[in-house]
Amino acid sequence: METLVKRPIKILRVVTDVALLQDRLAADRIRIEQVLEGLFGGRTPVAPRLESAMQHGLLGGGKRLRPILVYAAGRALGAETDALDSPAAAVELIHAYSLVHDDLPSMDDDDLRRGRPTVHKAFDEATAILAGDALQTLAFDMLARHEHPRTGAMIRVLAEASGRDGMAAGQALDLGAVGGQPNVESLVDMHRHKTGALIRAAVRLGALMAVPETDARMAALDRYAAAIGLAFQIHDDVLDVTGDTATLGKTSGADAAREKPTYPALLGLEASRDKASGLLNEALDALAPLGENGPPLAELARYMIERDH
């Protein structure tokens, strides 16, 4: 995994033994890659071209932050890593499907994703739509097959986060805002749905593998996830202005070219960075009830606003 400390920021808490935490995060990334690759092994696909398009959209790299959050949140509350594979894979499948559909000509019309042609460019638009659909349904299939007392709750959490009151709603708000002049409050609302909902679901899925929804620590983790979800999107907006295409793996400056509302456009770059740093501090504060089990989640929070892509 990339080096997690890139630019100085104001934080309220210092994490020790960063190298050990980085090794743990890197191991989680390797683990989820193996789980995702395993979804395509040992089977004869009914539609090989569709299967190839699904692999292109899912296995083409990426930070894997959402499944890593599942692992970190689950372990923080006592879950075994092996038990977290299915919910970790499920949340990444939903994320991958959303990217495949977001890139379509009828949405963001992107040609590049993770340094490679988007699925509709590598295959065709109809195949990309079907690949996204299949990735989405595979996510719920994985959870439904996962034997756990709270499987039903996990399916509900992922459905709510990805559906009409979550990620899909956020994308609709995003499309409707193009060319407009929204205020900061409406921008926050859009991104809490489009980006934040799935990040909050990732943390909640991991936690549900260890404790029931009534556990007091669930509320703390939800506050943490809400803060990092918004901070992540603000930093994404900053990178769209300051990053380059080669590093980002997608076209830089695309948001401005499409007249999409962003935090830098409304607040300016430095104010946006300050806002992200403030949200990081909120996230770190929220982890207090987890005690010595909080540092991996704290390190993830830092990475989310310090990454360069």
C-alpha positions in Angstrom: 0.0 0.0 0.0 1.1 3.6 -0.7 3.0 5.5 2.0 0.4 7.0 4.2 2.1 10.2 5.4 2.3 12.7 2.5 1.6 16.2 3.8 1.4 17.7 7.3 -2.1 18.1 8.7 -3.5 19.1 12.0 -4.5 16.0 14.0 -5.6 15.5 17.5 -4.0 12.0 18.1 -0.7 10.4 17.2 -0.6 6.8 16.2 2.5 4.8 17.1 4.0 1.8 15.3 2.8 3.2 11.9 4.9 0.6 10.0 3.1 -2.3 11.7 -0.3 -0.7 10.8 0.8 -0.2 7.2 1.8 -3.8 6.9 -1.6 -4.8 8.2 -3.4 -2.6 5.7 -1.2 -4.0 2.9 -2.0 -7.5 3.9 -5.7 -6.8 3.8 -5.4 -5.4 0.3 -3.6 -8.5 -0.9 -6.3 -10.6 0.9 -9.2 -9.0 -0.8 -7.6 -9.2 -4.2 -7.3 -12.9 -3.7 -10.9 -13.2 -2.6 -12.2 -11.2 -5.6 -10.0 -13.1 -8.1 -11.4 -16.3 -6.6 -14.9 -15.3 -7.7 -14.0 -16.1 -11.3 -11.9 -19.2 -10.8 -13.1 -22.8 -11.3 -16.2 -22.0 -13.3 -17.3 -22.1 -16.9 -19.1 -18.9 -17.6 -22.4 -18.9 -19.4 -21.4 -15.6 -21.2 -17.6 -15.4 -21.4 -17.6 -11.8 -22.8 -19.8 -10.6 -19.9 -17.5 -12.4 -17.4 -14.4 -10.7 -19.0 -16.1 -7.3 -18.7 -16.9 -8.0 -15.0 -13.3 -8.9 -14.3 -12.1 -5.8 -16.2 -14.3 -3.6 -14.0 -13.5 -5.4 -10.7 -9.9 -6.6 -10.9 -8.2 -3.6 -12.6 -6.5 -2.4 -9.4 -7.9 0.2 -7.0 -7.3 1.2 -3.5 -9.7 -1.3 -2.0 -10.5 1.1 0.8 -14.0 -0.1 1.4 -13.2 -3.8 2.0 -10.2 -2.7 4.1 -12.6 -0.7 6.2 -14.7 -3.8 6.6 -11.7 -5.8 7.9 -10.5 -3.0 10.2 -13.9 -2.3 11.7 -14.7 -5.9 12.2 -11.4 -6.8 13.9 -11.7 -3.7 16.1 -14.8 -5.2 17.6 -13.4 -8.8 17.8 -14.4 -10.4 14.5 -12.0 -13.0 12.9 -10.5 -11.9 9.6 -11.7 -15.1 7.7 -15.3 -14.2 8.6 -15.0 -10.8 7.1 -14.1 -11.9 3.5 -17.7 -12.1 2.2 -18.9 -8.7 3.4 -15.6 -7.1 2.3 -16.0 -8.6 -1.2 -19.7 -7.6 -1.3 -19.0 -3.9 -0.6 -16.2 -3.8 -3.2 -18.5 -5.5 -5.8 -21.1 -2.7 -5.2 -18.3 -0.1 -5.5 -17.1 -1.6 -8.8 -20.6 -1.8 -10.3 -21.1 1.9 -9.4 -17.9 2.9 -11.2 -18.8 0.9 -14.3 -22.1 2.6 -14.5 -20.8 6.1 -13.5 -18.3 5.9 -16.4 -21.0 5.3 -19.1 -21.7 7.9 -21.8 -25.1 8.6 -20.3 -23.5 9.4 -16.9 -20.0 10.8 -16.6 -18.8 9.6 -20.0 -15.2 8.7 -18.8 -12.7 6.9 -21.0 -10.2 6.1 -18.3 -10.4 4.3 -15.0 -7.5 3.1 -12.9 -5.1 3.8 -15.8 -7.0 1.6 -18.2 -9.9 2.0 -20.6 -13.3 2.0 -18.9 -15.5 -1.0 -19.4 -17.7 0.5 -22.0 -14.5 1.5 -24.0 -12.8 -1.8 -23.6 -16.0 -3.7 -24.5 -19.1 -1.8 -25.5 -21.8 0.1 -23.7 -24.4 -2.7 -23.5 -21.9 -5.1 -22.1 -20.8 -2.5 -19.5 -24.4 -2.1 -18.4 -24.8 -5.8 -18.0 -21.4 -6.2 -16.3 -22.4 -3.5 -13.7 -25.7 -5.3 -13.1 -24.0 -8.6 -12.7 -21.4 -7.2 -10.2 -24.2 -5.7 -8.2 -26.3 -8.9 -7.9 -23.2 -10.9 -7.1 -22.6 -8.7 -4.1 -26.0 -9.7 -2.6 -25.5 -13.3 -3.6 -22.3 -13.4 -1.6 -24.0 -11.9 1.5 -27.0 -14.2 1.2 -24.8 -17.3 1.1 -22.9 -16.1 4.2 -24.1 -18.0 7.2 -24.2 -15.6 10.1 -26.9 -14.6 12.6 -27.0 -11.0 11.2 -26.9 -11.8 7.5 -30.3 -10.2 7.0 -29.2 -7.0 8.7 -26.1 -6.9 6.5 -28.1 -7.3 3.3 -30.3 -4.5 4.5 -27.4 -2.2 5.3 -25.8 -2.8 1.9 -29.1 -2.4 0.0 -29.9 0.9 1.8 -26.5 2.3 1.2 -26.5 1.5 -2.6 -30.1 2.1 -3.4 -32.7 4.9 -3.7 -31.8 6.5 -0.4 -28.0 6.0 -0.8 -25.5 5.8 -3.6 -28.1 5.8 -6.4 -29.7 8.9 -5.0 -26.4 10.6 -4.7 -25.6 10.0 -8.3 -29.0 11.4 -9.3 -28.3 14.5 -7.3 -24.8 14.7 -8.9 -26.2 14.5 -12.4 -28.9 17.1 -11.5 -26.3 19.6 -10.2 -24.2 19.7 -13.4 -24.0 23.3 -14.6 -25.9 24.6 -11.5 -24.8 26.6 -8.5 -25.5 24.6 -5.4 -24.4 25.8 -2.0 -22.1 23.9 0.4 -25.0 22.3 2.3 -26.5 20.7 -0.9 -23.0 19.5 -1.9 -22.5 17.9 1.4 -25.9 16.2 1.1 -25.1 14.9 -2.4 -21.7 13.4 -1.3 -23.0 11.9 1.9 -25.2 9.8 -0.3 -23.0 9.2 -3.4 -19.7 8.5 -1.6 -20.4 8.5 2.1 -23.2 6.0 2.2 -21.1 3.1 1.0 -18.2 4.0 3.2 -20.5 4.0 6.2 -21.9 0.7 5.1 -18.4 -0.8 4.9 -17.7 0.1 8.5 -21.1 -1.1 9.6 -20.8 -4.4 7.8 -17.5 -5.2 9.5 -18.9 -4.2 12.9 -22.0 -6.4 12.4 -19.8 -9.4 12.0 -18.8 -8.9 15.6 -21.6 -7.2 17.5 -25.4 -6.5 17.2 -26.7 -3.2 15.9 -27.6 -2.2 19.5 -23.9 -2.2 20.7 -22.9 1.2 21.8 -19.7 1.2 19.8 -21.8 1.0 16.6 -22.8 4.7 17.0 -19.1 5.7 17.5 -18.1 3.8 14.3 -20.9 5.5 12.4 -19.7 8.9 13.4 -16.2 7.9 12.3 -17.5 6.6 9.0 -19.6 9.7 8.3 -16.6 12.0 8.9 -14.2 10.0 6.7 -16.7 9.5 4.0 -17.1 13.3 3.5 -13.4 13.9 4.0 -12.6 11.3 1.3 -14.8 13.1 -1.2 -13.4 16.5 -0.4 -9.9 15.2 -1.0 -11.0 13.6 -4.2 -12.3 17.0 -5.4 -8.9 18.5 -4.4 -7.0 15.8 -6.3 -9.1 16.5 -9.4 -7.7 20.0 -9.4 -4.1 19.3 -8.2 -3.4 15.8 -9.5 -2.2 14.6 -12.9 -3.9 12.0 -15.1 -1.0 9.5 -14.9 -1.0 9.5 -11.1 -4.8 9.6 -10.7 -5.4 6.8 -13.2 -8.3 8.9 -14.6 -8.6 12.2 -16.4 -7.7 15.1 -14.2 -9.8 18.2 -14.3 -12.8 16.3 -15.5 -15.1 17.8 -12.9 -14.4 21.3 -13.9 -14.7 20.4 -17.6 -18.2 19.0 -17.0 -19.1 22.0 -14.8 -19.7 19.7 -11.8 -19.9 21.3 -8.4 -16.9 20.6 -6.2 -15.6 21.7 -2.8 -12.6 23.6 -4.3 -15.0 25.4 -6.7 -17.2 26.5 -3.8 -14.6 26.9 -1.0 -11.2 27.2 -2.6 -8.3 24.7 -2.3 -7.0 25.6 1.1 -10.4 25.9 2.7 -11.3 22.5 1.2 -8.1 21.0 2.7 -8.8 22.6 6.1 -12.3 21.1 6.0 -11.0 17.6 5.2 -8.5 18.0 8.1 -11.3 19.0 10.5 -13.3 16.0 9.5 -10.3 13.8 10.1 -10.1 15.1 13.6 -13.8 14.4 14.1 -13.2 10.8 12.9 -10.3 10.3 15.3 -12.3 11.7 18.2 -15.1 9.2 17.4 -12.7 6.3 17.8 -12.1 7.0 21.5 -14.5 4.3 22.8 -12.5 1.7 20.8 -9.4 2.3 22.9 -6.3 0.3 21.7 -8.4 -1.2 18.9 -8.8 2.1 17.1 -5.3 2.8 15.6 -5.9 0.8 12.3 -9.0 2.8 11.7 -7.2 6.0 12.5 -4.5 5.2 10.1 -7.0 4.5 7.4 -8.7 7.9 8.1 -5.3 9.6 7.7 -4.6 7.9 4.4 -8.0 8.9 3.0 -7.0 12.6 3.0 -3.3 12.2 2.4 -3.3 9.9 -0.7 -2.2 11.2 -4.1 -4.8 9.3 -6.1 
